[in-house]
């Protein structure tokens, strides 16, 4: 059998590593300047921990915003934990990197999108191939203190 270089999975791991590094820096030093993140993740992915009432609202996919109010950001090799405020109700979430579908920082028009592809069950769980995507930033006049679930369509060109 011919051996090949698996560029897709290598990129997949590199992009997840970039997210881990960025979130680790934020956990240690806070968000610099105007940086903030929209992270969309698969709520059905193994390892995701979200309150039942949020799963009822977002049974397959959810987008969180890390900007003004967040607490207890903990980053490790497999994912991150964070407490966000949903309508004056703090909730802790655990999100493995493998659950992330998009990672966007509109302050610098940076975005990553992980496309899901069908794979055989025998393959790694690295079934996503990352796609870099530019995004447009829009001014935000939102009150501080609440997390919100948003559609990323407004950030696509």
C-alpha positions, 0 to 999 in steps of 0.5 A: 500500500502506498504511503501518503502525506495526510495534509488535511489532518495535519492542517486540522491539528495545526488550526486546533493548536492555534485556537488552543494557543490563542485561548491559552494566552487569553486565559493568562493575560485577558483579551487584548484591545478589541479582540473578541471571539465568536465560536460555533461548536457542535453541541452533540460532540463527545466531551461537550458539557452544556446546561440542559436548558441550553441544549434544549435551545441549541440541540445541534450547534451553538455559537458563543461570544467571548468578549466583555464578560467571561470567567474561569477560562481554563485551557488544556490539550483537549479543549477549554472550559469557560463560564458565560452569562446567559441572561444573568445566569452564569453557566459553565461550558466545556468545549473540546477543540474537536467540537469547534466548527468556526472560530472568528475574531471579527476585530482583525477579520480572522476566521477559521471554518472546519468543514465536516467530511464523511470518514470511515469509523476506523479513521482518527476522529480528525475528520474535519478539514480546516478552511480559513475564511475572511470575515467582515467586522461590524460595530457592536453596540451591545450591553455588557454582561450577557453572552449571546448566541449569534448567526455567523452569516453576518460576518461572511463576505 
